[in-house]
Amino acid sequence: MIAVFDFGISNTDIAISDNGNIDFFNFKTRLPIEENDLLELLDKIKISSKDISCIGISGGKTKDFPNEIDEIRIIQVPEVEAIGRGAKKNFEIEDSFLAMSLGTGTGCIFGDKDNNYQYIGGIPVGGGTLIGLSKLLLNETNIESISKLANAGDRSVVDFLIKDVVSGINILKPNLSASNFAKVSEGIHRKEDISKALTNMIGEIIGTVAFSNALIFQKEEIYFIGRTFLEPNVKSAIDERLAIAGISGIYSSSLGFENCLGILDFIKENY
């Protein structure tokens, strides 16, 4: 068996590959991440370390891990490589591409057909921002509760929209935000409206960065992996921003396990 671990700030994703069959597991990340976590997590999923031929790791501060644990070889895979290969494998991409990794924060990777990957840049806005600000503004950290509130909200009570303040710029749709949270001082908003405005803002920021990178690299689509877009209001806002530039968003259905696929692909090719 091959065990791979992708350590994110919020989630630790694990894949166990056994003769081509892959099982996935997910745990909340316990910081700080330490090498002993590998054996503890294997024990949690009831996998004996004696059955593991090698361990692949990426993310977090795993670069500081040793090359071996419990007589099992540890293969360190650069996070950029894991993200790029994971996206390429997940979407079965054959040409060059852009992928946005939507986790606690957000990163963008450019990959070519020869398995060369480049970190284009990132922003400290993502799922962690959504949860953190929801705690501050709504006293909510459960994503389902946040979504339920947002679905019943009206962000025009909180945000100034394009139609409120701008005319004559045809590329800007009337319901896009002109200024996030600029109406809050008027004091007539509800928790539902705040939640709607917040989820929308996260999506607008990510979508703006995504379409800007797509335009720079002359791509008509961009691939999204991770979990943040699983919140439907965030995803909708991303798509609205992409539409400004005529860019298509292609979203993974792998529920955040794409990097694990990338680690496995790296090990398969190099070891």
N, C-alpha and C positions, 0 to 999 in steps of 0.2 A: 504494500500500500504506500501511496504518497499522501502526506498531509500538508496542506498549505493554509497559511494564516495571513489574512489581510487586516492589519490593525488600524482602524480609523479612530478619530477622536471620540466618536459616539458609539460606533458599532465595531465589533470584531467578527469578521466573517471567516468561516472555515470550510474547506472542501476536502473530502477524503476520496481519492481516486484509487479504485481497485479493479485492475484489468479492464479499464475503459468505463466502468460504472462510477458515477460521481454522486456523492451525497453531500448536501450542504447543511451548515449549521450557523446559527447566529447568536451572539451574546452581546450584552452591553459592555463596552470597554471599561475596564477598571484601570484607572491611572494611578501611579505610573506603570507603564508596560514593562514587564521584566521577563527574563528568559524562562523562569520557572512557570510562567503562565502557560507555556506551550504544553508541558506535561499535565498541568492541572486541567486545562481545557480538554485535552485528550481523554483524561479520566472522566470528565463530565459527560462526554459523548460516548463513554464506554468503549473506547478504542485503546487496546494495549500498545504501549510504545514498542513492544517486542515485534509487533506486526508491521511497523513502519520502516520502510527502507530509507526514506529521506524526508526532510521537512523543508518546505519553501516558505519564506516569510517576506512581507513587504509592509510598508506603512510605519507610522509611529516613529520610534527611535530604534528600530530593529537593526540599524546599521551597527549599533554597539553590541549586538548579540555575538556570542562565540560561534565558531564554525562547527561546533558539535555539542550535543547534549544527550546524556544517557546513551552514549555510543552511536547516536544517530546523526548523520551529516545534516547540517543546516545550510541551505542555499539562500543567500540574500538576493532578492530581486528588486532593482530600483523601482520606486513607486511610479515614475513616469512610464517605465517599461510595462509594469503590471496594468496600468490604466489603458495604455495604448493597445497592447496585445489583447487585453480583455474586451475592449470595444470592437477591435477587428474580428476577433473570434466570435463574439456574441452576435454581431450583425452580418457576419460573413462578408466583410468588405474586401474588395480586391484592388481598389485604387487608393490614392491618397485621400485623407479624410481629416476632419476636425471632430474631436469628441470633448464634450463638457462633462466633467465628473461632479455631480451634485451631491455633496455630503454635508458635513457640518459647515464647511466652507465650500468654495467652488473653484475648480481648476480647469484649464483648457489645454488639450494635447493635440499636436499635429503629428500624424503618422503617414508614412509613405508605403508603397507596395513592397519595399524591401526590408520592412521591419525596423526602420529608423524612426525614433520618436523624439519629439521636442516639446518641452514645456513652454507654452505660449504666454502663460500668465494666469493669475488667479485673483480672486477677490475674497475678503473675509466675510462674505454674506452667503448664507446657505441655511440648511436645516437648523443648525445651532442658533443662528440669528432669530429664526422664527420661534423656536422654543423659548429662547431667553427673553425676547421682547414680549412674548405672550405671557410669560410669568410676571413681568413688570407691569404690563398694561391691563392684563385680563385675569391675573392670578390663575392661569391655566397652563399646564404643560402636556396634557394629553392631546395628541394630534387629532383624534376623532372628535373631541369636544371643541377644539379650535375650528375644525372644518364645519361642524354643525352650526356654530355661531356665525361663521363667515357666510355660510349658505343662506342665512336669514338676514344678512346685513346689507346696508346701502352705503358704499364708500363715498358717494357724492356728498354725504353729510360731513365727511371728514376731509376729503381731498378736494382741491380745486381741479376740475377737469378741463381739458383743452377747450371744450365748448363754452366754458364759463369765461375764459380769459383770452383766447386766441382765435383769430380768423384769418383766412387767406393762405394757410399752409396746408395744401390739400393732402399731403402725405400723412399728416397727423389726424387720426380718427377722433371724432368728438369725445368719445368716452375714455380716451387715454388720460393718464394723470398729467396735469401741468405742475402740480406741487403736492407732494404727499403730506398728509396730516396738517395742512395749512389752515383748515377750518376748526381745528380742535378747540381753539381759544373761544369759539362761540358757545361752547358748552352744551350743545343739544344732541350729542351723539350717544349711542348705546354701545354695550359691549359687542353686540353683533356687528355694528358699523366699524368699530375699531378692528375687529378680527378680519373683516372683509378687506379693509384698507391695508392691513398689515400683510396678509397673504398675497395680496395684489402687488404690494411694493416689492416684496422679495422676488416675485416672478418677473416684475418689470426690470429690476436691476440685472438679474441673471439673463433675461432675454435680450437686453440692450448690449451687454458684453458679448453674448453669443452672436448676435447678428453683426456686430462690429468686427469680430474676428472672421466671420464667414465672408464678409465683404473684402477684408484685407487679403485673405487667402483665395478669394474668388471661388467660393464654394456655394452651391445652391441649396445644400442641406447641412445640417449639423446633428451629430448623434449625441444623445443624452443617456448617461448611465448614473447609477446611484439611487437615492431614495427621496430626495426633497421634492421632486416633481410628482410623487405619488399623492401629494396633497392637491386635489383637483383645482382649487382656486389659484395656486401657484402655477400649475401647468397652463391653465387658461391664460394667465397674464404673460407667461413666457411666449406662448403662441401669438398673442396679440402684438407683442413687440417684434417678433420674427416677421410677422406679416408686413410690417412697415417696409422692410427691405426685400420682400418676396422670398424669404428663406423658409425652408421646410424643416420642422423639428421631427426627428425620428427617435422614439423613446424605447428604451429597453424594457422587457418584461421579466428580467432575471432577478428583480427584487434586491439589487445591491451586491450580487455575487459575481459581477463581471470581473473584478480584479483577481478573484480566485482563479477564474478561467485564464486570465493573463499570466499568472504565476505558473500554472500548470503548463501552459503553452511554452513559456520560457524554459522550464525544466526539460520538457520534451525535446526542444530543439538543441539545447546546449549540454545536456548531461545524458 
